C-alpha cells in the first residue's frame, strides 16, 4: 500500500512538474493581470 502511494505521489510530482513548467509563465501573467485589473476599482472606492 505504501509503495503504491509512493508511486502515485511520484507520478503526481512528475505531472505537476511538467504542467508547472509550461503553466508557470501564463499563471504568473494571469495573476499579474488579475492584480492589475483588480486594483483600480479598489483604489477608486
C-alpha positions in Angstrom: 0.0 0.0 0.0 2.7 2.4 1.0 4.6 1.6 -2.2 1.6 2.3 -4.3 1.1 5.6 -2.6 4.7 6.4 -3.1 4.5 5.7 -6.8 1.3 7.7 -7.1 3.0 10.6 -5.4 6.0 10.4 -7.7 3.7 10.3 -10.8 1.8 13.2 -9.5 5.0 15.1 -8.9 6.2 14.4 -12.4 2.9 15.6 -13.8 2.9 18.7 -11.7 6.4 19.4 -12.7 5.6 19.2 -16.4 2.4 21.2 -16.1 4.2 23.7 -13.8 7.0 24.4 -16.3 4.5 25.1 -19.1 2.0 26.9 -17.0 4.2 28.9 -14.6 4.6 31.8 -17.0 1.0 32.0 -18.0 -0.1 31.7 -14.4 2.2 34.5 -13.4 0.9 36.6 -16.2 -2.8 36.0 -15.4 -2.2 36.6 -11.7 -0.4 39.8 -12.6 -3.3 40.7 -14.9 -5.8 40.0 -12.2 -3.9 42.2 -9.8 -3.7 45.0 -12.3 -7.3 44.8 -13.3 -8.4 44.2 -9.7 -6.6 47.2 -8.2 -8.2 50.2 -10.0 -11.7 49.6 -8.6 -10.3 49.3 -5.0 -8.3 52.5 -5.5 -11.4 54.3 -6.8 -13.6 53.4 -3.8 
